[in-house]
Amino acid sequence: DWWHADRYCQERFAQLLPAPQDSEQAAFSKLLQAPRIRGPLWLNERDGVLHRARRRRSRLVPVLVFGDKSDRRYARVLADFPALPAVTACAHLQWDTRTPDIGTVFSYAVPAFLNEFQLRGFVGGDGFVRLALIVHEHHSPYLPAFPADGRWHHVCVSWQQDNGTWAVYADGKRRASASGLCPPGPSAPQPIHPQGIFIIGQDQDSLGGSFRQKESFSGNVTELHVWRGVLSAEQVQEVRSCWVVEQDLLFEWSSGALEVESTVQEVSARLLCPGPAEGCRVLEAGSGALGLASCSQPLPFVCRYRKGAYRQLQKARLGTPRSLGSRVNALAGRTVIPEGSFTSDVQAMNLSVALDALHALATVLREGEAPELEPSGLLAALQLLKRVADVDIQEGEELELLEQLGQRFVEVAALILQEHSVGAWSSVSQVVRGPMAVVELCDRMMSQVAQLLTTGRTRISIRHRNVGLRRVTVKNMWFGYGSLQRYLSGTGRRAGSQDLAAPGRGQKLLATSVGTAIISSALLSDYQDISTSVRYRLQHRVQLDANLCAFSLLRSPDAGGMWSSAGCSVVTSLPDSTACFCNHSTNFAVLLQVFEMQRTAQEELTLQTLTFIGCGVSFCALIVTFILFLAVGVPKSERTAVHKNLIFALAAAEALLMFSELAKTNQVLCFMVTALLHLFFMAAFSWMLVEGLLLWSKVVAVNMSEERRMKFYYLTGWGLPAVIVSVTLATSFTTYVADARCWLNARTGVIWAFVGPVLSILAVNAFVLSRVVVVTVSSARRRSKMLTPSSSLQSQIGGQIWATAKPILVLLPVLGLTWVCGVLVHLSIVWAYVFIVLNSLQGLYIFLVYAVYNSEVRNAIQRMKDKKKA
């Protein structure tokens, strides 16, 4: 099934095949021709960093086998039923598809109504089992619920007194719902009457008897529960996944709570509980079409490796005959670690086998011939830890072995996290991107150990050297300062730096290192994660100049993760420790922050508000300026054309910027917005460069005709941005967009496709401005001497100061030189405010310079007024 296919690939450091792009269809078809795969095959279901399919549970349950239709076989529920204004009944059914006759799953009868509450169905000609609900002798229509394929299916039916509202769920999805399933007339609907008889497998034609073979059930039934209320869709999903909803539970499935007729077989069977989704994605090998299939059916699959990971795994296979895997297998007396990462020659694993395997691995690691763990040995150890963490616990196995297994698991984790193993982690960085993989595997193991918690035993603690597990209602793990932190903080390691370079609440964490132990925490309710706020005090292990509280977003055990500070803040910071508060529970550590300041939530909100207001004002000012240029009849000139293009590009960029947050949830839309933002902001700066070149042509004689100059200006203003964006997309398509916002990815260096050209343009415009200031001051000095030769020295100095300041004030925003403040943002929050105010109001500057104080615009408006008067 999909879950075992996904686990198989993960255990071999791969992933299920992703959905192919259009350009990959031909290569995929060729790939699948070799093994002659026909029909559908599984695809990877993971569509996000944090998305992870929930592990299925395996339960040993009592099953009632009704066999062929008979008027004798039944089971009676030994429970007292009160009056039920609302009710829900759920069961796992395996329908006998050999007969088309109606089968009664259960019937509840009272003296007033023999068909008080009943579920029945039959196999329709369309290949579906059709179900109908009866309440107070009133019958709903037969509607298709699930395929008649002989497999296990989960069914829930609910009814409530108000308006006779009813619903039928099959395999977690609502298949039918309506109202009016109650007696007609002005009287109010009645609840389901109390003190009735609940029979499984037969329709009652008299109270508790008079069964008829034709209407009996043929098939298997298990996990039938009844609630005195209506379950929500989310609760139906939980019940389907074998989680019993305790609230309003009236009857819980149990052999001791049933009176079973002697010809009905009672057997124990292992039920592999369905996961949260009914359909998993598949690819039709022949046509290449995408579709959905039931996740529980067996289908072929393909494991996909990244090229770098595949090469490192091939290299690891060439180990010596006395590799770690072969020594562990010899000591364990069976094959628990495959001889190669691509083989499947391992035996099935249960608790006892897993315990022996970890004992053998720990023994080999402790008695290692070399002080440093080899890369092949590290991969072999991780492969075994993956299998142990996902071991299916069989009913009847001694759960006491679980605690010993947890102890061995932690011991092996501590051994492969020793400081001398840093080299091995670096050598397999393409396969397993950092030792945070061990954190994820320990978390999985603790979910297994949690089964030991009872009302009499509320705490489990396991510790070995630098790794510890503790579980009360909170699951805590801590990883002492060792190779994990050394690897994540190591300089010159590409994988490590990628793990650390991650966005958090609008800022980029650059040049960080881990300065404390790492803690992993989760709060559980009924063995499921729930959200909570946590507060930790972490002891410093290295000297911190500045610190922040952060958590790790884990994609998967092998993909590593990234650091983020979203939702976390520093409560107190002392020389030897830092107290952190986070509004969620996950993996935490204190990071050293070198280049950027950590901002408070209030500062971030202030900056976001200033940006939105400033961009809104700027956008409106630009639109008004653009309309004035078009409407009032400003004479055409190269200067007017340059102004129009700059205004259009800047207005488009700021409009996209204001609403880019809305595109974050849609990956395709976010990519498009990022590309357009890149294009229009690049175009805005290119036209600022053209503004500088236009000024230069007025200051310095340029031997070029106006027509040729305009062609050059358009090529620079729109052609240059188009080339930059196209080249960037072609070379960095998969790493183009940042993780947390719709903008260029700083973590992969794509941001330099914007920052580099902008800095170059600003340098050119700064030179142009300095030249304009020199010429303006010289002209002002000569004019002052000619017109007022007898003026005082003080007035001459004042005139020269104004002659210097005027072009600077006017041209700084127009040429984009206020963006230089962005270089200083990391020094202080004040510079961040200055930068946002100056640049978000750039459109207002342009409105004042190009419209309000532009003589051409004022003259054009005056001509319009004179013409109107005339």
Secondary structure in CASP SS format (residue, H / E / C, confidence):
PFRMAT SS
TARGET T0000
AUTHOR 0000-0000-0000
METHOD secondary structure of the structure
MODEL  1
D C 1.00
W H 1.00
W H 1.00
H H 1.00
A H 1.00
D H 1.00
R H 1.00
Y H 1.00
C H 1.00
Q H 1.00
E H 1.00
R C 1.00
F C 1.00
A C 1.00
Q E 1.00
L E 1.00
L C 1.00
P C 1.00
A C 1.00
P C 1.00
Q C 1.00
D H 1.00
S H 1.00
E H 1.00
Q H 1.00
A H 1.00
A H 1.00
F H 1.00
S H 1.00
K H 1.00
L H 1.00
L H 1.00
Q H 1.00
A C 1.00
P C 1.00
R C 1.00
I C 1.00
R C 1.00
G C 1.00
P E 1.00
L E 1.00
W E 1.00
L C 1.00
N C 1.00
E C 1.00
R C 1.00
D C 1.00
G C 1.00
V C 1.00
L C 1.00
H C 1.00
R C 1.00
A C 1.00
R C 1.00
R C 1.00
R C 1.00
R C 1.00
S E 1.00
R E 1.00
L E 1.00
V E 1.00
P E 1.00
V E 1.00
L E 1.00
V E 1.00
F C 1.00
G C 1.00
D C 1.00
K C 1.00
S C 1.00
D C 1.00
R C 1.00
R C 1.00
Y C 1.00
A E 1.00
R E 1.00
V E 1.00
L C 1.00
A C 1.00
D C 1.00
F C 1.00
P C 1.00
A C 1.00
L E 1.00
P C 1.00
A E 1.00
V E 1.00
T E 1.00
A E 1.00
C E 1.00
A E 1.00
H E 1.00
L E 1.00
Q E 1.00
W E 1.00
D C 1.00
T C 1.00
R C 1.00
T C 1.00
P C 1.00
D C 1.00
I C 1.00
G E 1.00
T E 1.00
V E 1.00
F E 1.00
S E 1.00
Y E 1.00
A E 1.00
V C 1.00
P C 1.00
A C 1.00
F C 1.00
L C 1.00
N C 1.00
E C 1.00
F E 1.00
Q E 1.00
L E 1.00
R E 1.00
G E 1.00
F E 1.00
V E 1.00
G C 1.00
G C 1.00
D C 1.00
G C 1.00
F E 1.00
V E 1.00
R E 1.00
L E 1.00
A E 1.00
L E 1.00
I E 1.00
V E 1.00
H C 1.00
E C 1.00
H E 1.00
H E 1.00
S C 1.00
P C 1.00
Y C 1.00
L E 1.00
P E 1.00
A E 1.00
F E 1.00
P E 1.00
A C 1.00
D C 1.00
G C 1.00
R C 1.00
W E 1.00
H E 1.00
H E 1.00
V E 1.00
C E 1.00
V E 1.00
S E 1.00
W E 1.00
Q E 1.00
Q C 1.00
D H 1.00
N H 1.00
G H 1.00
T E 1.00
W E 1.00
A E 1.00
V E 1.00
Y E 1.00
A E 1.00
D C 1.00
G C 1.00
K E 1.00
R E 1.00
R E 1.00
A E 1.00
S E 1.00
A E 1.00
S C 1.00
G C 1.00
L C 1.00
C C 1.00
P C 1.00
P C 1.00
G C 1.00
P C 1.00
S C 1.00
A C 1.00
P C 1.00
Q C 1.00
P C 1.00
I E 1.00
H C 1.00
P C 1.00
Q C 1.00
G C 1.00
I E 1.00
F E 1.00
I E 1.00
I E 1.00
G C 1.00
Q C 1.00
D C 1.00
Q C 1.00
D C 1.00
S E 1.00
L C 1.00
G C 1.00
G E 1.00
S C 1.00
F C 1.00
R C 1.00
Q H 1.00
K H 1.00
E H 1.00
S C 1.00
F C 1.00
S C 1.00
G E 1.00
N E 1.00
V E 1.00
T E 1.00
E E 1.00
L E 1.00
H E 1.00
V E 1.00
W E 1.00
R C 1.00
G C 1.00
V C 1.00
L C 1.00
S C 1.00
A H 1.00
E H 1.00
Q H 1.00
V H 1.00
Q H 1.00
E H 1.00
V H 1.00
R H 1.00
S C 1.00
C C 1.00
W C 1.00
V C 1.00
V C 1.00
E C 1.00
Q C 1.00
D C 1.00
L E 1.00
L E 1.00
F E 1.00
E C 1.00
W C 1.00
S C 1.00
S H 1.00
G H 1.00
A H 1.00
L E 1.00
E E 1.00
V E 1.00
E C 1.00
S C 1.00
T C 1.00
V C 1.00
Q E 1.00
E E 1.00
V E 1.00
S E 1.00
A E 1.00
R E 1.00
L E 1.00
L E 1.00
C C 1.00
P C 1.00
G C 1.00
P C 1.00
A C 1.00
E C 1.00
G E 1.00
C E 1.00
R E 1.00
V E 1.00
L E 1.00
E E 1.00
A C 1.00
G C 1.00
S C 1.00
G C 1.00
A C 1.00
L E 1.00
G E 1.00
L E 1.00
A E 1.00
S E 1.00
C C 1.00
S C 1.00
Q C 1.00
P C 1.00
L C 1.00
P C 1.00
F C 1.00
V C 1.00
C E 1.00
R E 1.00
Y C 1.00
R C 1.00
K H 1.00
G H 1.00
A H 1.00
Y H 1.00
R H 1.00
Q H 1.00
L H 1.00
Q H 1.00
K H 1.00
A H 1.00
R H 1.00
L C 1.00
G C 1.00
T C 1.00
P C 1.00
R C 1.00
S C 1.00
L H 1.00
G H 1.00
S H 1.00
R H 1.00
V H 1.00
N H 1.00
A H 1.00
L H 1.00
A H 1.00
G C 1.00
R C 1.00
T C 1.00
V C 1.00
I C 1.00
P C 1.00
E C 1.00
G C 1.00
S C 1.00
F C 1.00
T C 1.00
S C 1.00
D C 1.00
V C 1.00
Q C 1.00
A C 1.00
M C 1.00
N C 1.00
L H 1.00
S H 1.00
V H 1.00
A H 1.00
L H 1.00
D H 1.00
A H 1.00
L H 1.00
H H 1.00
A H 1.00
L H 1.00
A H 1.00
T H 1.00
V H 1.00
L H 1.00
R H 1.00
E C 1.00
G C 1.00
E C 1.00
A C 1.00
P C 1.00
E C 1.00
L C 1.00
E C 1.00
P H 1.00
S H 1.00
G H 1.00
L H 1.00
L H 1.00
A H 1.00
A H 1.00
L H 1.00
Q H 1.00
L H 1.00
L H 1.00
K H 1.00
R H 1.00
V H 1.00
A H 1.00
D C 1.00
V C 1.00
D C 1.00
I C 1.00
Q C 1.00
E C 1.00
G C 1.00
E C 1.00
E C 1.00
L C 1.00
E H 1.00
L H 1.00
L H 1.00
E H 1.00
Q H 1.00
L H 1.00
G H 1.00
Q H 1.00
R H 1.00
F H 1.00
V H 1.00
E H 1.00
V H 1.00
A H 1.00
A H 1.00
L H 1.00
I H 1.00
L C 1.00
Q C 1.00
E H 1.00
H H 1.00
S H 1.00
V H 1.00
G H 1.00
A H 1.00
W H 1.00
S H 1.00
S H 1.00
V C 1.00
S C 1.00
Q C 1.00
V C 1.00
V C 1.00
R C 1.00
G C 1.00
P C 1.00
M H 1.00
A H 1.00
V H 1.00
V H 1.00
E H 1.00
L H 1.00
C H 1.00
D H 1.00
R H 1.00
M H 1.00
M H 1.00
S H 1.00
Q H 1.00
V H 1.00
A H 1.00
Q H 1.00
L H 1.00
L C 1.00
T C 1.00
T C 1.00
G C 1.00
R C 1.00
T C 1.00
R C 1.00
I E 1.00
S E 1.00
I E 1.00
R E 1.00
H E 1.00
R C 1.00
N C 1.00
V E 1.00
G E 1.00
L E 1.00
R E 1.00
R E 1.00
V C 1.00
T C 1.00
V E 1.00
K E 1.00
N E 1.00
M E 1.00
W E 1.00
F E 1.00
G C 1.00
Y C 1.00
G C 1.00
S H 1.00
L H 1.00
Q H 1.00
R H 1.00
Y H 1.00
L H 1.00
S H 1.00
G C 1.00
T C 1.00
G C 1.00
R C 1.00
R H 1.00
A H 1.00
G H 1.00
S H 1.00
Q H 1.00
D H 1.00
L H 1.00
A C 1.00
A C 1.00
P E 1.00
G E 1.00
R C 1.00
G C 1.00
Q E 1.00
K E 1.00
L C 1.00
L C 1.00
A C 1.00
T C 1.00
S C 1.00
V E 1.00
G C 1.00
T C 1.00
A C 1.00
I E 1.00
I E 1.00
S E 1.00
S E 1.00
A E 1.00
L E 1.00
L E 1.00
S E 1.00
D C 1.00
Y C 1.00
Q E 1.00
D E 1.00
I E 1.00
S C 1.00
T C 1.00
S C 1.00
V E 1.00
R E 1.00
Y E 1.00
R E 1.00
L E 1.00
Q E 1.00
H C 1.00
R C 1.00
V C 1.00
Q C 1.00
L C 1.00
D C 1.00
A C 1.00
N E 1.00
L E 1.00
C E 1.00
A E 1.00
F E 1.00
S E 1.00
L E 1.00
L E 1.00
R E 1.00
S E 1.00
P C 1.00
D C 1.00
A C 1.00
G E 1.00
G E 1.00
M E 1.00
W E 1.00
S E 1.00
S C 1.00
A C 1.00
G C 1.00
C E 1.00
S E 1.00
V E 1.00
V E 1.00
T E 1.00
S E 1.00
L C 1.00
P C 1.00
D C 1.00
S E 1.00
T E 1.00
A E 1.00
C E 1.00
F E 1.00
C E 1.00
N C 1.00
H C 1.00
S C 1.00
T C 1.00
N E 1.00
F E 1.00
A E 1.00
V E 1.00
L E 1.00
L E 1.00
Q C 1.00
V C 1.00
F C 1.00
E C 1.00
M C 1.00
Q C 1.00
R C 1.00
T C 1.00
A H 1.00
Q H 1.00
E H 1.00
E H 1.00
L H 1.00
T H 1.00
L H 1.00
Q H 1.00
T H 1.00
L H 1.00
T H 1.00
F H 1.00
I H 1.00
G H 1.00
C H 1.00
G H 1.00
V H 1.00
S H 1.00
F H 1.00
C H 1.00
A H 1.00
L H 1.00
I H 1.00
V H 1.00
T H 1.00
F H 1.00
I H 1.00
L H 1.00
F H 1.00
L H 1.00
A H 1.00
V C 1.00
G C 1.00
V C 1.00
P C 1.00
K C 1.00
S C 1.00
E H 1.00
R H 1.00
T H 1.00
A H 1.00
V H 1.00
H H 1.00
K H 1.00
N H 1.00
L H 1.00
I H 1.00
F H 1.00
A H 1.00
L H 1.00
A H 1.00
A H 1.00
A H 1.00
E H 1.00
A H 1.00
L H 1.00
L H 1.00
M H 1.00
F C 1.00
S H 1.00
E H 1.00
L H 1.00
A H 1.00
K C 1.00
T C 1.00
N C 1.00
Q H 1.00
V H 1.00
L H 1.00
C H 1.00
F H 1.00
M H 1.00
V H 1.00
T H 1.00
A H 1.00
L H 1.00
L H 1.00
H H 1.00
L H 1.00
F H 1.00
F H 1.00
M H 1.00
A H 1.00
A H 1.00
F H 1.00
S H 1.00
W H 1.00
M H 1.00
L H 1.00
V H 1.00
E H 1.00
G H 1.00
L H 1.00
L H 1.00
L H 1.00
W H 1.00
S H 1.00
K H 1.00
V H 1.00
V C 1.00
A C 1.00
V C 1.00
N C 1.00
M C 1.00
S C 1.00
E H 1.00
E H 1.00
R H 1.00
R H 1.00
M H 1.00
K H 1.00
F H 1.00
Y H 1.00
Y H 1.00
L H 1.00
T H 1.00
G H 1.00
W H 1.00
G H 1.00
L H 1.00
P H 1.00
A H 1.00
V H 1.00
I H 1.00
V H 1.00
S H 1.00
V H 1.00
T H 1.00
L H 1.00
A H 1.00
T H 1.00
S C 1.00
F C 1.00
T C 1.00
T C 1.00
Y C 1.00
V E 1.00
A C 1.00
D C 1.00
A C 1.00
R C 1.00
C C 1.00
W C 1.00
L E 1.00
N C 1.00
A C 1.00
R C 1.00
T C 1.00
G C 1.00
V C 1.00
I C 1.00
W H 1.00
A H 1.00
F H 1.00
V H 1.00
G H 1.00
P H 1.00
V H 1.00
L H 1.00
S H 1.00
I H 1.00
L H 1.00
A H 1.00
V H 1.00
N H 1.00
A H 1.00
F H 1.00
V H 1.00
L H 1.00
S H 1.00
R H 1.00
V H 1.00
V H 1.00
V H 1.00
V H 1.00
T H 1.00
V H 1.00
S H 1.00
S H 1.00
A H 1.00
R H 1.00
R H 1.00
R H 1.00
S H 1.00
K H 1.00
M H 1.00
L H 1.00
T C 1.00
P C 1.00
S C 1.00
S C 1.00
S C 1.00
L H 1.00
Q H 1.00
S H 1.00
Q H 1.00
I H 1.00
G H 1.00
G H 1.00
Q H 1.00
I H 1.00
W H 1.00
A H 1.00
T H 1.00
A H 1.00
K H 1.00
P H 1.00
I H 1.00
L H 1.00
V H 1.00
L H 1.00
L H 1.00
P H 1.00
V H 1.00
L C 1.00
G C 1.00
L H 1.00
T H 1.00
W H 1.00
V H 1.00
C H 1.00
G H 1.00
V H 1.00
L H 1.00
V H 1.00
H H 1.00
L H 1.00
S C 1.00
I H 1.00
V H 1.00
W H 1.00
A H 1.00
Y H 1.00
V H 1.00
F H 1.00
I H 1.00
V H 1.00
L H 1.00
N H 1.00
S H 1.00
L C 1.00
Q H 1.00
G H 1.00
L H 1.00
Y H 1.00
I H 1.00
F H 1.00
L H 1.00
V H 1.00
Y H 1.00
A H 1.00
V H 1.00
Y C 1.00
N C 1.00
S H 1.00
E H 1.00
V H 1.00
R H 1.00
N H 1.00
A H 1.00
I H 1.00
Q H 1.00
R H 1.00
M H 1.00
K H 1.00
D H 1.00
K H 1.00
K H 1.00
K H 1.00
A C 1.00
END
